[in-house]
Every structure is written in structure tokens, then in C-alpha cells.
Amino acid sequence: MFSKFTSILQHAVEALAPSLPLQEDFVYHWKAITHYYIETSDDKAPVTDTNIPSHLEQMLDILTQEEEERESGETGPCMEYLLHHKILETLYTLGKADCPPGMKQQVLTFYTKLLAHIRQPLLPHINVHRPVQKLIRLCGEVLAAPTENEEIQFLCIVCAKLKQDPYLVNFFLENKTKRSESKSPGRTEVLKETVSAPDTGQPHEEEHPEEPRAAAATSSPGPTGNSSSNYNLVTSLLNLTKSPDGRIVVKACEGLMLLVSLPEPAAAKCLTENTELCELLTDRLVAFYKALPQSMDPLDIETVESVNWGLDVYNLKEDAAVFKGKRALISFLSWLDYCDQLIKEAQKSAAAVMAKAVRHRFFESVMEPQLMQTVCMGRSEVGILTSTALLNRIIRQVTSEALLQEVVYFLLGEEKAPESPATITQNPLRHRLIGHCDHLSDEISIMTLRLFEQLIQKPDPHILHSLVLRGLEERNYLENKPQEEREPLENGQPHDAIDLEEDPLFGDDLSPDSRLSGSNWVSSSPQPSPDHSKADGKTEVHKIVNSFLCLVPDEAKSSYHVEGMGYDTYLRDAHRQFRDYCGVCQRWDWRGNPKPLDRCNLDFPFYEGHFLKVLFDRMGRILDQPYDVNLQVTAVLSKLSLLPHPHVHEYLLDPYISLAPGCRSLFSVVVRVVGDLMLRIQCITDFTAKLLLVRKRLLRLEPECVNIDHVTLLEGVIVLEEFCKELAAIAFVKYHSAAAASP
């Protein structure tokens, strides 16, 4: 109490006394601090009971005032005094000893305010960055220490200064040496010796045996290139990320975010090779993932609110009431978001190393075994479904280029050569995931299809090349015959249509005089003529659009009975989605026209690829599959059809290409489905009425009060009709977009 009264009295005297020149005033306050250590015999009293905090604050005010009164960049006498007399070194020693108790907190605050308030660059001075370097090593030593808040503030201001001048980071890369630093002095006598002669400007160098040549080696702003460097700034921040105080953790993560973005190669190398940053990221990601329940509702995983790291406000009771595991899921997604943003901001080489660490230590070590498990008596089905749903959410959330690339390589492999039936099993995880699109469990099939739908919308060309394009590069799905050797048109119909009548999928009763030939599903489609293509080989768009719109026979259509269900409803969505795809794909080297046939290897046997094979197989069973499965299969195929690649457009959206023997395209698959449908229609009484009733039920326009037979088939017909309209809209939008872009 008496010391506080003394402090107030001193302030009053200083206010009434005539003002001294700034330098004299500065020296006065510093000497007042040093005299305390010389004169006092009680080193147990807390620093707040002394005048030290007041003198330090006055010194900061004087330094700030001096800088404001001088021209920019000019060093005043007070700052010269601080640098020449190594005041920061002395304060570091006092802070390390924490004598009197609480002095470390005062020193950290002084350093922080000095770096924050002084505009001129201080860190290049050896008498600044050397004590700063030492003080950094004191931070994070003890978890939940009373100085944690001051420590993180100090570290963050150092990080901010390095962000302003990235080359300064080389001052903080220290050579690894055996430090013989003595134990912290705890007795007043030692401290008295340290501050006994501040005016000489010569603190005892032998009191800092850890310094010698390491600091000198790092005092040059050039890169050290030393692979055995310490990066204590990162180490201290990593220690503070383990604090029980969430605010401290967030600030430490922010500091790391600043450091990883520094462009200095030596710092990036040291960051990834000589610190535990990669281990921290991956170990914590694994820990959060393993804390998740073994089974979770995929809908909960998909719909949980978006999580941004550092903004995670939660209530344990409320989260538990929503669904089991919500708190654990949010914690996992929040840390995943931090890893993603950290890699996104990181220097390129550091980002690559961190992304590879996440791939090897999390995806391959933890997720892959769960995704590769097989269903045995239904016991693993829930686990596969949960892990697939989590992987889908991870893919949706990842935005950094480096991490996305590693996720893609993890899922699909790095192979670029064309697929063949013999090579599809070379990558077991890729093979297993694509196989899950046609799983016995409809839930697993739907979730895996959603995963691939999410994946093909990501801005990485390897995804589309691996899944689709490498099978279409040589255009060997085309018939390799000159025009004059091809089969002539029969009855004005393309030879493909005649071949379909002999296809075993259609049955033996499909002859020209059968029920099929009497229907209008083939005759109503526009037939090719010698001028059906332009000079560049592109089929006229109205013929393509009509081919898809007329593919489903009139007796199997129900949309024209419901208002607002026409083909034009898909045009707006197709335009928006195609524009988005073009924005994603504009950086990729995709030619505007297909590869010339004379440069294609048409003799090489065509294989559509494992992914398209599964999708086409699923599409071929659209009349026998659940409604939700059909919706997801067609959603993936429509996304692929939107790709602005000429081979994809030709293979998926041009009904008039001449397919090589044994090959199929999306159009030919749908044609066969329609042929199967025409046979089944004849066996269903009141087919059109039932079809319309099912459509109204799906639109929630009719209650489900009457049982209807053949519901699965009827729902499949509705999906088929809508899918054909969607393909027609996509073809129309892509054609007009190309026409607008051409000169």
C-alpha cells in the first residue's frame, strides 16, 4: 500500500516539475529501474508493488514521442541509448529470472509495445533481434503459465513484423548448438551485477554463453540454407497451441499462419524439416477423427453447419441434443479447415510438404483402412457408410490446391496412362470406391456417387483425366472405317438403330414388324442425312436436342401433364452450371475441337474406363433401381456432360457418332433402356394414368393413399424423361456458348 502511494506521489511530482529533455528523462527512468535492483534487499515482493511498471511505461511513451517528433526513419537519442546500452538484453535477463515476481510479464509487455508502437524497423539491429530471439525461447515453456497471454501477444507481434519484412525471418533461424545456458538467476546479488553499470553500455557477454557464433551466423539477412537450424518462433507457437485456453490456441494458430506464408525458402525448409508443425497438424487431425462415433447418420454429416477455425462457438448440451457426436464432428471439421487454410497460405514448397504429411499420416494411415473394409454379414456396412460420408464432407471442404491434389492422388492414384480391364485393380482404393457406386447397399451406392459428384466439381484436372478423359483421348470409340465402307442407311434409319433390333438386350421378338417398329420412339427421332453435320464435324444442335427430347416415347412421358415441367426449365440451370465449369476449367489445356482422327490411334481397343462402365451399367438398370439411386446416377452423368472438353461432349452428347463395334455411348445406353421400356409398357395396364399419379406423388401433389404396382419402373421412367430433357438443355447451352465464343 505504501509503495502504491509512493508511485502516485512520484507521478504528481513529475507532473509539477519542469519537463526534462527526452533523453535525460529516458535515462532517469531507466536508472530508476536499475537502482531498484542495486538498493533493494527484498526480491520476493511482486513487481506490481514497485515503480518498475510505471518507469517502463514512461520509457515507452518517451520513445513513441521521440519518433513522432523526428523525420521518418531517423533514430533519436533515446532509441540510440536503448540500443547502445543493450537495455533489451538486460530486461531479458530480468524477465528470465522473473525477479521480482511478475517481471517476466512486464518485460513481455514492454517488448510487445515497443515493436508494435515504433514504426522504424528495429529487428535488423542485433541488440534488438538477439534479445527478442532469447525471449522467444522463454515462451510456451510452461502450459497454462500466468504469462501465457503476454507470451502470445509478444509472439504474434514478432510474426506480424516478419510478415511486413519477410527477409528478417533469417535472423530467427538459429544453428543447433549445445546450449550451456546457466540456470535462471534467482538471487538479487546476481541481478545487481547485471545492472550495476548500465551507463557503460557493456553488459557481461560471458553471461550469455549460448549466443556466441550462432547469432552472428544469422545476423545476415541472406538465407542460411542450413538444414539443422532451430526455428524457435515456430516451436514456441506450437507449444502454445496446446494451451487449455482456447483464445491462446487461436492466437498461436494465427501466428503460425503468418509464418508459413513467408516466402523465404530457408524458413520454409526449416519450418517443415526442423519443427513439429507437420506432426501437430496430422496428430491433432487424427485425434479429432478418432474421437468421432463409429456410426453417424450421413445426413447429419452432410448438413452440419459450415465450420471456420477460430470461430467455433458451441454449447455441449445443445450439440448433444441435436445428434450424438456433433461436438466431435465440429471439432474435427474446424481443425481440418485450419489445416486447409494453413496449407493454402503457405509458401509453395512448405505447402507441398504439409499436404503430403496429411495424406500419409491421416488419409492413408487412418481413413484408407476404414474405406477398404468389406461388408461381412452386414457388420461393416455402417462403418463404410460413415467413413464415405466423412470423406465426402472432407472433399467438399478442402480448398487449398496442394491438399486437394494429395487427396485426389490418395483416392485415384497418380497414373495417367489409359485404363484397361487388366489395370483397374492396380489401385485398390480407387477400384473399391468406384465399385461402391454399384454396391449391394443402396445407401453406400448413393453416398459414394455423391462423393464422386463432389469430386468432379473440384478444380483439379487430374480428377477428370483419371476418371474419364484418359479413356477418350484417342477417340477410339469411333468406328475406324471410311465413309463409303460403312453400312448404308436402311429405311432412312441409322445402322445403329438396325443393330439394336438384333441386340440380345431387346429380345428375339424385336423384328421390323414387331410392336417396337409400330411405335414412334425411333421414327420420331431426327434421322441423319448427308448434311447433318457441319464442315467441322459438329452435328447441328437442333438435331441433337430433338434426339434427346424425342428419345422417350410419348406414351411414357408425363411431364407435359404438369405445369412448369418442360424442357426449358433446365436451360437456366444448365447455363449457370456450364458457366461455372468453364470458370473452373479455363486454366486447363483443353482444345476447342476434338483431336484430328488422323492423329488418333483408332486401332487401340477402346475401354470406357472403370468409372464410366459402372455409371453406364447403373444407367442401363434405371427401370429396376430405387428412385434415389437413379437420381444420383443421372446427377453424376449430367455433371460429366457439362464438362467443356470436346471428347466428352462428343462421346456423351452427340447421338450421331458412329461407334466402333462393341462400344457404347451414353446415348446408346439410353436407347437400349427405352427399347426395354417399350416391351414392359405393353404388360402394364393403365400405364399412362399410373405414371402420372406417381409423378404427382413425387411432386407432393397427391397423397400416397393408393398402392400402385410397378412403382420402381414408373419412377425410373420419370427419371429417364427428366434426364433426357436435361441432356438436351446441356447440349443446347454448350453449342450456343461455343458459337458465341467463335469469331
N, C-alpha and C positions, 0 to 999 in steps of 0.2 A: 504494500500500500504506500509506504514511504517512497519507494522508487518511482511509482507512478506519479506521485505528487512532484517529485524532483523533475521528472520529464516534462510535466505541464509547466512548471516554473521555468525550466530552461527554454521552452518554446516561447514563453512570454518575454523573457529577456532578449532572445534573438530577434523577436519582432520589434522590440523597442530600440535595440541597439542600431547604430548606423550600419548600413549594409557594407560588407567587405567585397573586394574584388572576388570574382567567381573562383579563381584558383585558390586564393587564400581560404575562402570559405570551404572549398572542397577538401583541402589539406587538413583544415581544422576538424572536419567531421571524421576523416579517416584516422587522424591521430587520436581522436576521442575513442574510437573503437580499439585501436592498438593499446592505448593506455589502460583500458579496462583489463586486458589480459596481463599487463605488467603489474597493475596495482591490486587487483582483486585476489583474494585468497579462497573465495568460495566458488568452486566450479560446479556446484550442484544446483544452484538457483536457475530456474528456467530463463531462457533468453528474453521472454516477454516481460520479465521483471527488471530488465536492464534498458538502457537507452540505445542499444545496438540497432534494433529495428528502425528507430527514428533516424539515426545517423545514416543508415544505408538508404533510407527513403530520400533523405536530403541530398545525398550524393547522386542518386538517380535524377532528381529534379534539376540539380546543377548541370549535369551532363546534357540533359534534354534542352535546358535553356541555352546553354553554350552553343549547341548545334543550331538552334533556331536563330541565334544572333549572327552566325557566320555564314559565309557563302557555302553553297552545296559542295560537299566532298572535302572541305577544309577541316583539318583536325585542330581542335583548340587545345590550350594548355592543360585543361583539366583531363581531357582524354589522353593527352601525351603523358601526363603524370600517372594515370591509371595503367597505361601500357608500359611505361619505362620502369615503374616501381613494382610491376608484377602483382598488382593488387588482387587480380583474379586467382593467381596461384595461391596467395596467402588465404584468400577466402575459401578456396577449395580445401586446403588443409584444415581450416577451422570447421568447415562443413563436414568433412570426413570424420573428424573427431567428435562431431556433434557436441561441442563444448562452447558455451554452456548448452544444456539440453534444449533442443529445438533450433540450434544453429544451422543444421543441415537444411531445414525448411526455409530459413531466412536466406541462405546462400542460393538455394534453387530459385527462390523468388527473385532475388537480385539478378542472377544470370538471365532469367526469363525476360524480365522487364528491360534489361539492358539491350538484349538482342532484338526485342520487339520494338522499343521506342527509338533507338538510334538508327537513323536511315543510312549513314555511311557504312560501307562494308567493314565489319570487324573481324570476321572469321579468318581472312587471309593473314592476320597478324599472328605470329607464333605465340605471343603472350596472351592471345585470346583462344585460339583453337586448341592449344595444348591443354590448358586447364579445363576447357569445355570437354575435350576428349576424356580427361580423367573423371570429370563429374558424371559423364555419361555412364561410365563403368559402375558408378555407385547406384544407378537407378535400376530398379527391378530386382535387387539382390534379395529382398525380403518381401514375400507376398503379404498383402493387407497391412503394409507398413503405414505409420501415421503420415508419412510424407508422400504417399502414392499420388495424390492429386497434384502436388507441386512437381513431382518427378515427370508425370505425363505431360504437364504443361511445358516444362523445360524441353523435353524430348521433341514435342510437336513443334515448338518454335525453331529448334535446330533443323528439323525436317523442312519446315517452310522456308528457311533461309537457303537450304541446299536446293530446293525447288526453284528458287529465284536465280541462283548461280550454280548450276549442276556440277561444274568442274571442281567446286570446293569439296565435293564428296571424297576426293582423293586424300584430303587431309585426315579423313576418318577411317581410312583403310590402314590398319597397323600391322607391321610384321609380327608374326608369332615369336615371342621370346619368353624365356623363363623369367617370370616376374619375381623379383626378390623384394617386392614392396613390403615394407615393415608394417607391423600391426598398427592400427589406428592409435595415435597418441591420445591418451585419455587423461593426462595429468596436466595441470596448469603450467608446470615448470617447462615442459616441452613446448607448449604453445607460446609461452613468454619468449623463448629463444627464437621462435619463428618470426614474431612480430616486433622484436626488440629494436630493430634498426630499420624501419621502413624507408627512411629518407635516403639510405644508401642505394636503394634500388637493387640490392644484391641478396635475394633470399638464398638460403643454403641449397645449392644444387644437389649436394650429396643426399638431401632428404628425399630426392625423387629418383632413386636408382632405376626405376622401371622405364624412365624416359629415354636413356641416352640416345642411341642412334636411330631408334625406331621412328621417333617424331621427326628427326632430321630427314629420314628417308622419305617420309610422307609430306614434308613441307613443300615439295614441288607440286604445282598443280597438274603436272603431266601424269598420265595413267601409270600405275605401278606395275601392272601386269603380273603381280605376284600371286600365285595360286594359293599361297599359305598365309594370306592376310586375314587378320581379325576384322570383323565389322561389328564393333561393339554397340553401335547405334541400333542395328537390327536386333542384336541379342537382347538388349535391354527392353526394346519394344515387345519382343516375343515373350519375355518373362512377364511383362505387364498384361499380355493378353490372357494370362492365366489367373488374373486377379478375380476375387469373388465379387468385386464391384463392377456391375455391367457398364457403367459410364466410363470407367477406366479402360475396360476392354475395347469399347467402341473407339475411344481416342487413340489407343495403341494401334488398332486396325487402320485408322485414318493415317497415322504416321507411316505405317508400312506401305500404305497405298501411295504416299508421296515418294517414298524411297525407291520402290520398284519401278517407278516411271522415269527415274533419272536416266539420261541417255548414255552415261559413261560406261564403256564396255568393261573396264576393270571392276567397277562397282557391281554391274550385273553378274559378272562371273563370280565375284566374291559372295554375292547375295545367295546364289544358288548352290555354290560348292562348299562354302565355309560357314554357313549358318544353318539353323534347323528350320528355316522357313518352309521348305517343301514338306518336311516331316510334320510340322504343325498343321499345315493345311490339310494334308491327307489323313493324318491320325484323327484329327477332330471330325473330319467328314465321315470317316469310318465309324467313329464312336457314336455320332448322331444317327447314322444309318442303322447301326446295330441296336440302338435304343427303340427303334420303331417296332410296333407289334408285328407278329409273324403273318397275320392276316388283317387286311384292311379293305373296306369297300372301295373299288376303283372309282366310283363316283365321288366319294369323299376326297380321294387323292386328286382327282381332276378338277374339282370345283373349289378346293380350299383357296382362300384369298391369296392374291399375289403377295409375296414377301420380299421386302427390301432389307438388306442387312443394316443394322444400326437403328432401324425404326420399328423394332419388334416390341410392341406394347401388348401385353397379354394378361389374362386372368385365368389362373389354373382351374378354378371351379367352373367358370363359363366354358372354357375349352373342353373340359372333360364331359360337360353336359351335351355338347354338340356331337362329338363322336370320340370313341376311345382312340387315343394316340394322336389327337390333333396337336397338342403341345409339342410332342416329339417330332411330328411332321413339320411343323412350322420352324422349329429349331434347325432341323436338317436343311430345309429349303433356304432358310436365312443364311446359313453358313455356305451352302452351295452358291448362293447369289454373291457372297463376298469373294469366294474363290474365283468365280467367273469374272467379277468386276476387277479383281486384282490382276488376273491374267490379261484382261482386256487393256488395262492401263500400263502394264509392264513393258519395259524395254524388250525388243523383239526376241533376243536370244534368251533372256530370262523367262519370258512368257512361254517359249517352247519347252524349256526345262520343267517349269512348273506344271504345264499341261501334261507332259509325259509322266510326271510323278503321279498326278491324279489318275491318269489312265492305268498305270501299272499297280499302284498301291490301293486304289479303290475299285475301279471298274473291273479289272482283270482278277484281282485277288478276292474281292468281296461279292460283286454283282454277278460275275460270269458263272460261278458255281450254282447260284440260285436260278439263273436263266437256263442253265443246261440240265437241270434236274428233270427227270422223267416222271410221268404220272404212273404211279403204281397203286392200283386199287383205289384211285381217287384221292390218295393221301397227299400228293404233292400239287394237285390242281390249284388249290387256293394259294399256295406259295408261288407258283408260276404266274398266276393272275396278278397277285400283289406286286411281285418284282417287275413284271411287264408294265403295270400301271405306273409304278415309280419311275421306271426308265423313260416312259412316255413323258411324264412330267419333267424329268431332268432335261430331255431333249428340247422340250418347249421353252425351258427357262434359260438354257445356255445361249449366250450371245457373242462371247469372245471368239475370234477366229481361230486362235491356237487351240483352245479347249474343244471347240466344235470339231476341228479336224481330228483330234485324238479320239473323241467319242465316235466319229464316223469310222476311223480305222479300227477301233475296237469292235464295232458292230459288223462292219462289212469287209474288213481286211484292206490291204493296200494293193491288191492285184489289179492290173489294168488290162491284161490280155483278155481276148474274147473268152466267154464261158463255153463249156461243152458239157454234155451229160456226165462225162467222166471226171470233171474237175469241180463239180458243185459241192462236193463234200470236203474239199481241201481246207475250207474254213468252217470248222464245226459250229461255231456260234452263229455265223451268218446262215448256214444251212438250217440250223434248228429254228431260228427266228422266222425265216421265210416259210419253213414247214408249218410253224404255228399259225400262219394265216389260213391254213386248211386243217385245223385241229379238230379232233372229235368233240372237244368242248367248244360250243358256240361262243361262250364268254371269252375264252382265250383267243379264239379267232378274231373276234371283234376288237379286242384290246390290241392285239398285235397289228391288225390292219390300221387301227388308229395311230399306232406308233409309226408305221411306215408313211401314213399320210402326213404326220407331223414332220417326219424326216425329210421327205421330198420337197418340203416347202422351205427348207433351210438353205442359206446362201453358201453352199459348198458344191462345186461341180463334181467332186468325186462321188457324191451320193447318187446322182443321176447317171453318171458314167458307169458306176458299178452295178446299179440295178437294171438299167435299161439300155443306155447308149452303146455300150461295148458290144452288144449283140446286133446292133443295127448299123454299125459303122460301114460295113462293106455292102450294104443293101442286098445281101444275098437271099433275101426273102422274095426278090423279084424273079420272074421266070427268065431264064437265060436263053431266049430264042429270038431270032429275028422276027419282025412283024409278019412276014409272008409265010413263016413256018408255023405260026400259031393256028389253033383250031378256028375255023370260021364261025361266025355267029349262026345260031340255029333258031329259026322263027323269031329273029330280032332280039334274042336273049343272049347275054354273055355266056361264054362256055363255062364259066364258074357256076352259073345257075343250073346248067345241064348236068355238070358234075355232081352238084348237090343232090340231084334226084337219085343218083346211084350210090350216094354215101350211105353206109350201113346205119348211120345215126338216124336216118329218115325212115328206115324200114323198107321192105321189099315191095310194098303196095304203092309206092310213090312213082307212078308212071305218068306220062303226059296226059292220059285220060282219067287220072285219079281225081280225088276231091281236091288235092292241092292245086292241080292245074286249073281247076274251075274257080279257084279263089283269086282275089285280086292282089295278094301280097307281093307277088313278083311282077305281074304285069303293070301294077300301078307305079312301080319304081321307074325313074327315068332310065332309059336304056342308052348305052354308049353308042356313039356314032363316030364316023371318021373324024369329025371336027369337035369331038367332045373335049379335047384338050387344046390349050393354047400352045404357042410355039415353044414356050419354056417348059412344057410338060405338065403344067399345073391344070388340074381339072377345073372347069368352070364352077364357081362356088354355088350357083343355084342348083346345079345337078347334084352336088354333094349334099346340100341342105335337104333337098327333096328326097334324096336316097334314104337319109336317116328318118325324116318325118313320115315317109310312106312305108317304112320297113314293117311296122306293126300294122296288121290288117285292121280295117275299120271295125269289124265285129269284136276286136279285142281292145278297142280304145274306149276310154270312159271319161277322159278329161274334158271333152267338149260338152259334157252334160253338166259340168260345174263351172260357175263363172270365175274368171281370173286364173284359169289353169292352162292358158295357151302357151305356145312356143315362145312368144315374145316376152313372157315373164322371166325367161332365162337369159335374155340378151344383156340386161343391165348387169347382172352378176358376172356373166362371162366377160364383159368388157372390163369391169373392175379387177377381176382376178387375173385376167391376161395382162393388164397394165402392171399389176403388182409383180407378176412373174417376169415381165420384161425388165422391170427395175432391178430385180434380183440377178437376172442372167446377163445383163448388158456388159459386164466385165469379162465374160467368158467368150472364148473364140468359137462361136457357133456361126457357121456360114449361113448366108441368106438363102442359098439354093442347095439342093441335095448334091452329094458328091457325084461327079460325072460317072456314068456307067463304065466308060472305057478305062477308068482308073479303079474300078471296084473288082474285088475278087469274087465274082458270082459263082465260081465253081466250088468255093469253100462251103461245106454243108452248113445250112442255117440252123441256129439254135436260138430260140427266142429268149433264153435265159431263165433261170430258176424262178425269178420273181414274176415275170410276165406269164410264165407257164402256170404258176399257181393261180394268178388272177384270172387268166383265161379259163382254167379248169373250173374255178368258182363261178365265173360268169356263165359258163355252159350249164351249170346246175341251178340257175336262178329261179326256175319254176319249182324247185324242190327244197329250197333253203328258207330258213326263217327270214322274216321281213328285215330285222335289224342287220343280219349278216349281209343281205342284198344291198341295203343302203350303204354299208361301209365299203363293200367291194366296188360299187359304182362310183362312190366318192373318190376312191383312190385312182380308179381309171380315168375319171374326169380331170383330176389334178394332173395326171400324166399327159393327158391330151392337150392341156393348156400350155405345155412346155413349148417355147418358141424355137424349137430345133427342127430343121427341115425333115430329118429322117423320122422323128417321132410323129410329125404331122402327116407324113406320107403313110407311115405304117398303121397309125391308129385312126386317121380321119379321112383317108382317100379310099372310097369304096371301089374305085375303078382300076387300081393297080393289078397287074397280072401276077398272081402269086406263083412261086415255084412249087413243083409237086411236093406234097407233104407239109407245106407251110400253111399257117393260118394267120389271120389278122383279126383285129377287134371286130371289124365288120363281118367277116366270115363266121366268127363265133356267134354273133348275134343272129345272123341269117339262119344258122342251124337251130338256134333256140326257137326262132319263130316257126321254123318248119315243124319242130316237135310240138310247139303250141297248137299249130293248126290241126294236128292229129288229136290232141287232147280235147280241143273245144267241142269236137263232134260228140264227145261222150258225156258232156255236162249239160243237163237241161237248164233252161233259163240262164244261160251263161252271162248274157249282157246285163240282165237285171241283177244277178248276184254280184257281178263285177262292180256295178255302180254302187250297190249297197256297201260293199267292202271299202270302196274309195271314200264314201261319206263317213264311214266309221273311222277310218284313218284320219280324216279331217275333223273328227269330233262333231260331225253334223247329224249323226244318227247314233242312238244308244245301242249297246250290244245286248239286245234282248232276245234276238232270234239266232239260233245256231245255223251256221252256213257250212255246207260241206265244201271241200277243196279250197279252204281258206288260204293255205300256203301257196298254192298255184295262183289263185286270184291276186294275192298280194304281190307275187312275183311278176305277174303281167303288168300290174300298175307301175312297179319299179322299172320294168323294161320300157314301158311307154315314156315315162319321165326321163329315163336315161337317154333314149334316142332323141328326145327334144333338146336335152342338154348338150349332146354331142353336136347337133345341128347348130345350136346357138354358138358353140365354141368355134366350129368351122367357119361360120359367118363372120364372127368377130376377128378371127385371125386373118382371114382373107382381106377384109377391109383395112385392117391395120397394116398389112403388107402393102396394099395398094396405095395407102396414104403415105407410106414411107418411101415408096419408089419414086424416082424423078419423073 
